[in-house]
Amino acid sequence: MANHPGSPIPSPEGSAGAQDPIAPNTVVRYIKLGEGGSWERECLAKGLIRFSFGCSTAERFPLCTAGKWEALTASFIHEGKDKGTATRFTNETRHFFEDNGSILWIT
């Protein structure tokens, strides 16, 4: 069964209840929950998202919350990532930290 934008998504395991339909305002993005999905069970059980790329470090977290994306890219390069990988990590991190609640994150 195909769902169209704005259509309610069936509840998991067919559970009934008054839930808001899933209708993201802008985009749907994929998030990998840990290497090889190692955080998936915990995240789904607890209803949370764990985000990595080393962004929880004392160096990187303030860069993320302040939106200092060039400095974040530089930190990945300093760590030994090539420019393309550093840019990709930064872009993915930026999408996560700048989400105003309009993105539907799936795994």
MDTraj code that builds the backbone (N, CA, C; nanometers):
import mdtraj as md
import numpy as np

residues = "MET ALA ASN HIS PRO GLY SER PRO ILE PRO SER PRO GLU GLY SER ALA GLY ALA GLN ASP PRO ILE ALA PRO ASN THR VAL VAL ARG TYR ILE LYS LEU GLY GLU GLY GLY SER TRP GLU ARG GLU CYS LEU ALA LYS GLY LEU ILE ARG PHE SER PHE GLY CYS SER THR ALA GLU ARG PHE PRO LEU CYS THR ALA GLY LYS TRP GLU ALA LEU THR ALA SER PHE ILE HIS GLU GLY LYS ASP LYS GLY THR ALA THR ARG PHE THR ASN GLU THR ARG HIS PHE PHE GLU ASP ASN GLY SER ILE LEU TRP ILE THR".split()
xyz = np.array([
    [0.0843, -0.1173, 0.0000],
    [0.0000, 0.0000, 0.0000],
    [0.0889, 0.1237, 0.0000],
    [0.0695, 0.2106, -0.0950],
    [0.1494, 0.3321, -0.1041],
    [0.0858, 0.4414, -0.0204],
    [0.1693, 0.5163, 0.0469],
    [0.1217, 0.6319, 0.1215],
    [0.1576, 0.7566, 0.0429],
    [0.0708, 0.8530, 0.0456],
    [0.0925, 0.9780, -0.0239],
    [0.1179, 1.0862, 0.0795],
    [0.1876, 1.1946, 0.0388],
    [0.2142, 1.3017, 0.1349],
    [0.0870, 1.3435, 0.2070],
    [0.0953, 1.3510, 0.3358],
    [-0.0173, 1.3910, 0.4178],
    [-0.1059, 1.2760, 0.4607],
    [-0.0810, 1.1552, 0.4052],
    [-0.1611, 1.0389, 0.4428],
    [-0.1151, 0.9864, 0.5765],
    [-0.2072, 0.9420, 0.6618],
    [-0.1645, 0.8812, 0.7875],
    [-0.0893, 0.7522, 0.7590],
    [0.0119, 0.7269, 0.8373],
    [0.0895, 0.6040, 0.8277],
    [0.0328, 0.5061, 0.9292],
    [0.0086, 0.3810, 0.8913],
    [-0.0441, 0.2850, 0.9887],
    [0.0470, 0.2732, 1.1096],
    [-0.0113, 0.2549, 1.2258],
    [0.0648, 0.2386, 1.3492],
    [0.1392, 0.1065, 1.3470],
    [0.2557, 0.0992, 1.4151],
    [0.3292, -0.0262, 1.4224],
    [0.2453, -0.1362, 1.4860],
    [0.2659, -0.2566, 1.4399],
    [0.1943, -0.3735, 1.4916],
    [0.0434, -0.3545, 1.4904],
    [-0.0067, -0.2677, 1.4046],
    [-0.1507, -0.2506, 1.3918],
    [-0.2167, -0.1902, 1.5137],
    [-0.1409, -0.1254, 1.6027],
    [-0.2008, -0.0678, 1.7229],
    [-0.2927, 0.0477, 1.6856],
    [-0.3990, 0.0591, 1.7598],
    [-0.4946, 0.1668, 1.7359],
    [-0.4650, 0.2804, 1.8312],
    [-0.5073, 0.3977, 1.7963],
    [-0.4897, 0.5114, 1.8855],
    [-0.4954, 0.6395, 1.8063],
    [-0.5163, 0.7469, 1.8770],
    [-0.5236, 0.8765, 1.8124],
    [-0.3824, 0.9319, 1.8002],
    [-0.3203, 0.9055, 1.6875],
    [-0.1857, 0.9556, 1.6627],
    [-0.1910, 1.0550, 1.5489],
    [-0.1017, 1.1520, 1.5538],
    [-0.0918, 1.2464, 1.4434],
    [-0.0380, 1.1723, 1.3217],
    [-0.0901, 1.2044, 1.2035],
    [-0.0347, 1.1424, 1.0835],
    [0.1085, 1.1906, 1.0626],
    [0.1881, 1.1074, 1.0022],
    [0.3253, 1.1449, 0.9720],
    [0.3230, 1.2204, 0.8408],
    [0.3552, 1.3471, 0.8466],
    [0.3541, 1.4324, 0.7285],
    [0.4649, 1.5361, 0.7415],
    [0.5883, 1.4997, 0.7067],
    [0.6981, 1.5955, 0.7193],
    [0.6754, 1.7157, 0.6292],
    [0.7161, 1.8322, 0.6760],
    [0.6959, 1.9554, 0.6001],
    [0.7923, 1.9700, 0.4841],
    [0.9106, 1.9114, 0.4949],
    [1.0089, 1.9316, 0.3887],
    [1.0600, 1.7992, 0.3325],
    [1.1361, 1.7252, 0.4088],
    [1.2036, 1.6081, 0.3537],
    [1.2006, 1.4905, 0.4505],
    [1.2311, 1.3765, 0.3950],
    [1.2520, 1.2565, 0.4728],
    [1.3993, 1.2222, 0.4560],
    [1.4681, 1.1982, 0.5668],
    [1.6111, 1.1680, 0.5617],
    [1.6386, 1.0377, 0.6347],
    [1.7369, 0.9663, 0.5864],
    [1.7812, 0.8411, 0.6473],
    [1.8871, 0.8716, 0.7520],
    [1.8805, 0.8039, 0.8649],
    [1.9854, 0.8136, 0.9662],
    [2.0243, 0.6720, 1.0063],
    [2.1530, 0.6474, 1.0014],
    [2.2056, 0.5173, 1.0411],
    [2.2337, 0.5235, 1.1903],
    [2.1754, 0.4327, 1.2637],
    [2.1890, 0.4347, 1.4093],
    [2.3051, 0.3452, 1.4528],
    [2.4245, 0.4011, 1.4438],
    [2.5454, 0.3299, 1.4844],
    [2.6029, 0.2467, 1.3712],
    [2.7282, 0.2148, 1.3850],
    [2.7971, 0.1322, 1.2863],
    [2.7270, -0.0030, 1.2766],
    [2.6853, -0.0380, 1.1562],
    [2.6134, -0.1632, 1.1369],
    [2.4779, -0.1665, 1.2067],
    [2.4243, -0.0480, 1.2386],
    [2.2947, -0.0406, 1.3077],
    [2.3024, -0.0808, 1.4542],
    [2.4221, -0.0702, 1.5130],
    [2.4433, -0.1188, 1.6496],
    [2.3603, -0.0457, 1.7559],
    [2.3125, 0.0747, 1.7265],
    [2.2318, 0.1489, 1.8239],
    [2.0824, 0.1373, 1.7959],
    [2.0454, 0.0691, 1.6876],
    [1.9065, 0.0694, 1.6431],
    [1.8087, 0.0193, 1.7493],
    [1.8336, -0.0964, 1.8069],
    [1.7395, -0.1512, 1.9064],
    [1.7207, -0.0571, 2.0245],
    [1.8310, -0.0065, 2.0779],
    [1.8227, 0.0848, 2.1921],
    [1.7434, 0.2106, 2.1564],
    [1.7734, 0.2674, 2.0407],
    [1.7056, 0.3904, 2.0005],
    [1.5561, 0.3687, 1.9811],
    [1.5206, 0.2602, 1.9139],
    [1.3792, 0.2329, 1.8915],
    [1.3075, 0.2031, 2.0229],
    [1.3724, 0.1286, 2.1122],
    [1.3111, 0.0944, 2.2408],
    [1.2909, 0.2180, 2.3280],
    [1.3852, 0.3121, 2.3217],
    [1.3800, 0.4306, 2.4073],
    [1.3205, 0.5530, 2.3385],
    [1.2930, 0.5426, 2.2082],
    [1.2368, 0.6559, 2.1352],
    [1.3339, 0.7720, 2.1237],
    [1.4597, 0.7419, 2.0935],
    [1.5592, 0.8471, 2.0820],
    [1.6453, 0.8266, 1.9590],
    [1.7213, 0.9286, 1.9257],
    [1.8173, 0.9212, 1.8157],
    [1.9558, 0.9434, 1.8740],
    [2.0470, 0.8523, 1.8435],
    [2.1880, 0.8722, 1.8792],
    [2.2590, 0.9166, 1.7526],
    [2.3346, 1.0228, 1.7627],
    [2.4044, 1.0810, 1.6487],
    [2.5529, 1.0786, 1.6790],
    [2.6334, 1.0507, 1.5786],
    [2.7763, 1.0374, 1.6056],
    [2.8603, 1.1326, 1.5223],
    [2.9464, 1.0799, 1.4401],
    [3.0514, 1.1528, 1.3700],
    [3.1431, 1.2214, 1.4716],
    [3.1450, 1.1690, 1.5947],
    [3.2299, 1.2270, 1.6980],
    [3.1824, 1.3640, 1.7430],
    [3.0569, 1.3961, 1.7186],
    [3.0054, 1.5300, 1.7471],
    [2.9745, 1.5544, 1.8934],
    [2.9886, 1.4529, 1.9764],
    [2.9632, 1.4732, 2.1188],
    [3.0899, 1.5128, 2.1945],
    [3.2011, 1.5234, 2.1235],
    [3.3263, 1.5593, 2.1905],
    [3.3228, 1.7045, 2.2364],
    [3.4091, 1.7365, 2.3309],
    [3.4172, 1.8727, 2.3837],
    [3.4569, 1.9717, 2.2750],
    [3.5287, 1.9245, 2.1734],
    [3.5685, 2.0124, 2.0627],
    [3.4543, 2.0333, 1.9639],
    [3.3866, 1.9260, 1.9249],
    [3.2907, 1.9345, 1.8140],
    [3.1498, 1.9771, 1.8543],
    [3.1022, 1.9374, 1.9700],
    [2.9645, 1.9701, 2.0065],
    [2.9387, 2.1209, 2.0050],
    [3.0276, 2.2026, 2.0636],
    [3.0044, 2.3478, 2.0573],
    [3.0042, 2.4014, 1.9135],
    [3.0842, 2.3420, 1.8252],
    [3.0839, 2.3844, 1.6846],
    [2.9483, 2.3557, 1.6211],
    [2.8934, 2.2391, 1.6529],
    [2.7629, 2.1998, 1.5975],
    [2.6511, 2.2899, 1.6477],
    [2.6484, 2.3144, 1.7770],
    [2.5393, 2.3949, 1.8334],
    [2.5502, 2.5416, 1.7920],
    [2.6723, 2.5867, 1.7602],
    [2.6916, 2.7251, 1.7162],
    [2.6828, 2.7393, 1.5641],
    [2.6690, 2.6277, 1.4937],
    [2.6601, 2.6331, 1.3482],
    [2.7897, 2.6722, 1.2809],
    [2.9009, 2.6361, 1.3407],
    [3.0333, 2.6682, 1.2835],
    [3.0773, 2.5524, 1.1932],
    [3.0145, 2.5470, 1.0743],
    [3.0298, 2.4315, 0.9874],
    [3.1668, 2.4243, 0.9217],
    [3.2281, 2.5377, 0.8882],
    [3.3637, 2.5348, 0.8310],
    [3.4635, 2.4815, 0.9337],
    [3.4482, 2.5222, 1.0576],
    [3.5368, 2.4735, 1.1635],
    [3.5151, 2.3244, 1.1878],
    [3.3904, 2.2774, 1.1765],
    [3.3624, 2.1349, 1.1922],
    [3.4296, 2.0559, 1.0806],
    [3.4178, 2.1053, 0.9573],
    [3.4852, 2.0400, 0.8446],
    [3.6357, 2.0340, 0.8697],
    [3.6924, 2.1442, 0.9163],
    [3.8366, 2.1483, 0.9447],
    [3.8741, 2.0462, 1.0517],
    [3.7868, 2.0242, 1.1502],
    [3.8182, 1.9272, 1.2560],
    [3.8212, 1.7847, 1.2007],
    [3.7332, 1.7551, 1.1042],
    [3.7356, 1.6228, 1.0419],
    [3.8620, 1.6049, 0.9582],
    [3.9016, 1.7102, 0.8857],
    [4.0243, 1.7040, 0.8055],
    [4.1456, 1.6877, 0.8963],
    [4.1473, 1.7628, 1.0062],
    [4.2573, 1.7520, 1.1030],
    [4.2670, 1.6099, 1.1594],
    [4.1537, 1.5423, 1.1697],
    [4.1479, 1.4052, 1.2201],
    [4.1997, 1.3043, 1.1168],
    [4.2147, 1.3496, 0.9916],
    [4.2666, 1.2613, 0.8883],
    [4.1681, 1.2254, 0.7791],
    [4.0468, 1.2802, 0.7846],
    [3.9487, 1.2549, 0.6795],
    [3.9858, 1.3372, 0.5557],
    [3.9584, 1.2831, 0.4369],
    [3.9810, 1.3627, 0.3160],
    [3.8722, 1.4688, 0.3067],
    [3.8934, 1.5675, 0.2195],
    [3.8013, 1.6809, 0.2103],
    [3.6592, 1.6371, 0.1763],
    [3.6440, 1.5415, 0.0860],
    [3.5108, 1.4943, 0.0481],
    [3.4371, 1.4301, 0.1640],
    [3.5060, 1.3443, 0.2394],
    [3.4445, 1.2790, 0.3553],
    [3.4120, 1.3822, 0.4627],
    [3.5046, 1.4746, 0.4869],
    [3.4814, 1.5787, 0.5872],
    [3.3598, 1.6634, 0.5514],
    [3.3465, 1.6955, 0.4239],
    [3.2320, 1.7746, 0.3783],
    [3.1024, 1.6960, 0.3942],
    [3.1042, 1.5683, 0.3596],
    [2.9839, 1.4849, 0.3744],
    [2.9431, 1.4738, 0.5205],
    [3.0404, 1.4465, 0.6095],
    [3.0109, 1.4375, 0.7529],
    [2.9519, 1.5689, 0.8034],
    [3.0095, 1.6800, 0.7603],
    [2.9601, 1.8113, 0.8036],
    [2.8188, 1.8357, 0.7524],
    [2.7940, 1.8042, 0.6265],
    [2.6598, 1.8260, 0.5706],
    [2.5552, 1.7424, 0.6435],
    [2.5867, 1.6170, 0.6719],
    [2.4922, 1.5315, 0.7434],
    [2.4684, 1.5830, 0.8850],
    [2.5747, 1.6279, 0.9490],
    [2.5634, 1.6836, 1.0836],
    [2.4802, 1.8113, 1.0811],
    [2.5041, 1.8941, 0.9817],
    [2.4297, 2.0202, 0.9700],
    [2.2804, 1.9944, 0.9537],
    [2.2431, 1.8976, 0.8691],
    [2.1011, 1.8645, 0.8527],
    [2.0398, 1.8272, 0.9877],
    [2.1131, 1.7503, 1.0651],
    [2.0623, 1.7042, 1.1945],
    [2.0465, 1.8205, 1.2919],
    [2.1507, 1.9009, 1.3064],
    [2.1475, 2.0084, 1.4058],
    [2.0578, 2.1249, 1.3657],
    [2.0355, 2.1457, 1.2369],
    [1.9508, 2.2566, 1.1929],
    [1.8054, 2.2152, 1.1708],
    [1.7733, 2.0897, 1.1940],
    [1.6353, 2.0436, 1.1776],
    [1.5453, 2.1156, 1.2776],
    [1.4431, 2.1802, 1.2267],
    [1.3487, 2.2515, 1.3130],
    [1.2267, 2.1658, 1.3470],
    [1.2382, 2.0365, 1.3203],
    [1.1278, 1.9454, 1.3475],
    [1.0477, 1.9094, 1.2237],
    [1.0883, 1.9615, 1.1086],
    [1.0131, 1.9356, 0.9865],
    [1.0652, 1.8134, 0.9091],
    [1.1776, 1.7582, 0.9492],
    [1.2346, 1.6422, 0.8808],
    [1.1858, 1.5151, 0.9470],
    [1.1460, 1.4190, 0.8662],
    [1.1122, 1.2876, 0.9154],
    [1.2370, 1.2014, 0.9026],
    [1.2924, 1.1591, 1.0139],
    [1.4134, 1.0748, 1.0151],
    [1.3722, 0.9289, 1.0181],
    [1.4232, 0.8510, 0.9239],
    [1.3940, 0.7084, 0.9192],
    [1.5228, 0.6299, 0.9295],
    [1.5114, 0.5055, 0.9715],
    [1.6270, 0.4172, 0.9779],
    [1.5898, 0.2821, 0.9218],
])
top = md.Topology()
chain = top.add_chain()
for i, resn in enumerate(residues, 1):
    res = top.add_residue(resn, chain, resSeq=i)
    for name in ("N", "CA", "C"):
        top.add_atom(name, md.element.get_by_symbol(name[0]), res)
traj = md.Trajectory(xyz[None], top)
